[in-house]
Amino acid sequence: MINYNGSLITPEELQLTHENRAFKYGDGIFETIKVQNGKIVFLEDHYFRLMASMRMLRMKIPMTFTLEFLEEQIRKTITTFDKRALRVRINVYRKDGGLYKPETNEIDFLIEVKEISLKTKSTYRIDLFKDFYNYSGLLSTVKTTNRMLNTIAAVYSDENDLDNCILLNERKGVVEVTNGNIFIVKDNVIKTPSINEGCIKGIIRKKVIEIIEKNPDYTLEETSISPFELQKADEVFITNAIVGIQPVTNYRKKEFNTEISEKIGKSLSVVVLTS
């Protein structure tokens, strides 16, 4: 079942018209949330990011669209699933009508659920995607429904037997991967691209930064990262809402350790359980 504006329907019953603005213009945003053993992981963080994105895109937020309302809608949607791990995607888009200028700023929402595996991959190969750039700027930090660059890079990854690709900005700096944020480790310094580089304001990115900053053994830097630094790194890992932390084992001919990545992953698991 899926949740369309608060009503549970089957996918076959969903009728999106040819005027759907998410389809025609990418005029929508989404949140991907993990549900683990019935717990909606970091719901409050996802909710406030969703609200900030809606405000940035000048969507009209209904007075009823509270944190409690969103939790109720998610729980209503997942009742037909009994698996211990689920991916919940919340889609929000402007109502039908208009060309580039919409007829209204009111919104529709759609919640969909899929069963997932919690396992990370033991080997994980990445490389650069250099055909197109992810331009830095505030809009790039929002999870809009226009993910063409991510899609093309994911196709490139598949064509080249890679697990993922690194997206670069117009300054040829590291931004993120197709489905998450990226961190590199060198000695006791852990770096991740700053928001100014154009990366998504990832919820797990935020939690990992908090974990690192509380650990006196490491120094956290949110900064620009050149592709050259990847070759010198001791470790590289990826973060997103579903896998949490995925250590990278290979970048081109470079092989990475995973010790620190795994330690941070265990710390993240504790945060998930106690949040």
Summary of the structure (lengths in Angstrom):
residues: 275
radius of gyration: 19.1
end to end distance: 28.0
largest distance: 54.8
contacts: 838
relative contact order: 0.13
helix: 31%
strand: 31%
